[in-house]
């Protein structure tokens, strides 16, 4: 199936690349690969929250699996494949070109995985700076693909939409866990206060007995 996506935008991006931007977007695109998610999930697991890291890993794995299924169903070729100019138009390594040329384009796996992974991370954390990084990661990983010539802009928009939808149920789990954690913290604080009060009462009783 060949979808009527916007090739003039792809031609424009291909004709207006710079060496600095290309290098930057290649690095950003690498973060959106499987190895990038493994690295980030491992960092979260070791340094912050094991449960969150496991859930993120499962979520992104399921999202990537769904992406492969959708690509096989839709069967839309990547930009410049039909024209036969992809070797010149794609700004990726030669080894990567051979792999990408055998895969379909729609929807973008990078956009789907990033929207799923980072929007869930956004929902689960309260730190403002982590939330900002999560939003930027979704945007930049997605936009890197049309810039490098390997995905249509429409692939990215569709990938974002599906990926963000995939994390909706998981976000509810995040909110539930935050409420549960808050309840546990309140109960723990109340218990500590009762223990402290009991210790003070016991100490006063001992002092009164000694005085008598």
N, C-alpha and C positions, 0 to 999 in steps of 0.2 A: 504494500500500500504506500503510495507516494502522496504525502500531504502537502497542500499548497502553502508552505511556510515562506517567510519573508527572506528571500535570497539577497535582495539589495542591501539589507542591513549587514549580512554576512560578508558581502563584497566590500562594503565600506570599512568594516572592522579589519578585514584582511589587508586593505590598502593603506591603513593608517596606523599600523603598529609601530612601536618604538622598541629598541633593544631593551631599555630599562623596564618598560611595562611588561614586555614579553617574559623577561626573566622573573619579574615579580609574580605574574599570574601563573607561571609554571610552578613556582614554589607553593602558591596558594592551592593550585589544583592538586598538588601532591598531598597536601593536608587532607583533601577530600577523598583520598584513596583508602583502601582497607588498612594499610599500614599506619596511616595517620590516625584512624579511629582506634586501632589497637594501642598506639602510643598514648593517646589522650585518656582512654579508658583505664589503662594501666596506671597512669599518673594519678588519676582520681582514686583508683582502688588503693594505692599505696599511701597516698598523702592525705586523703580526705574522707571518702565515704565508700565502703565496699559494696553496700547494697545498691547505691546509685550507679556505680560503675558497672555492675552486673546487669542492671536493667537497661542502661544505655547500650551495652554490648548486644543484648538480646534484641532490643528495638532496632538498632541499625542493621543487624544481620537479617531480621525479618523484612525490613524495608528493602534491602538490596535484593533479597530473593523475589519479592513482589515486583521490583523493577525489571528484573530479567524476564519474568513471565509476561509483563505488559509489553516489553519490547518485542518479544516473540509474537505476541498477538497482533500488535499494531504494524510491525515490520516496515517502519519508515526509515529509509537510508539516511546516513549522515550527510551533512552539507558537503558539496563538491564531489561526492561519490559519482553521481550520475553524469556530472560534467567531466569527470576523469581528471580533475585538477587538484585533487586533495593532497597529493604529494608536495605541491608547491604552496597550497593555501593553508594547510595545517601547520601551526607553529609548535609542534611537539617533536620529541625525539624520534629518529627513524624506527627504533625498536617498538615504540609505542604506536606508531602509525600502522604497522602491520597488524597489531592486535585490534586497534579501533576500527580498521577498515572492514573487519569481519563481523562487527557488531552493529546492531540497529541504533537509532538515534533517540526515539521518543518512548517515554519521557527520559529526561536526564537523570542518570543514577546519582551523579554528584549533587544535583539540586535536591532530589528526593531524600537522600541519606542525610545531607546537611540540615534540611528543614526538620526532619524527624529527630535527629540526634540533638541538635543545638536548641531547638524549640522546647524539647523536653528538659534539657539542662536548664534553660531559661526559667521554666516553670518550677523547677525544684530548688533553686537557690534564691537567696535574698540579697546577696552581694551585688551592688549596683554595677561594679566594674566587670564582674563575670557576665552579667546580663548584657552589657554593652558588647563584650567580646563575642558572646553567642550570636547576637544580631549581626554583627559585622562578618562573622564566619559564614552565616547563611547567605548573606548577600554576595560576599567576595568569592566564595567557592562556586556559587551558581554562575556569577558573571564571568568567571575565568574561562568557562567553556565556550561561549560564543566568541570571546576575544581570541582564544586560541584556534577557533575555526571548527571545533569538533561537535558543536551542538547549535541548533537553532535557538533563537531567543524564546520561541514558543515551547521548546523542550524544557527550558528552565522554568518558565511560568507554570507549566503543567506539573513539573517535578516538585516545585515548591508547594503547590496546592495539595498534591497527594501526600507529600511528606508531612506537611503540617496537620493534615487530617489524620494521619496515622498516629500521631502522638496525643490526640485529644483524650482518649481513654486513659492513657498513661499519666497525663497531667492530673486527672482526677485522683489517681493513686498517690501522686505526689502531694496533693493538697490534703488527702486523708492522712498520709504519714506525718505531714507537718502538724496537723491537729492532734494526732495521737502522741507525737513527741512533745507537743506543748502540754497536753494533759499529764503525761508522765513526769514532765519537769515540775508541774504545779504540785502533783501528788508527792514527788520526792521532796520538794521544798517544804510542804506542809508536814511531812513525816520528820524531816530534820528539825523543824521548829518544835514539834511535840517532844522529840527526844531531848532537845536542848532544854526545853521547859522542865521536863521530868528530871533531868540532871540537876538543874538549879534547885528544884524543890527538894530533891534528895540531899543536895549539899547543904541547904538551909536546915533541914531536919537534923543532919549530923552535927552542924554547928550548935544548934539549940541543945542537943543532948550533951555535947561536951561542956557547954556553958553550965548546964544543970549539974 
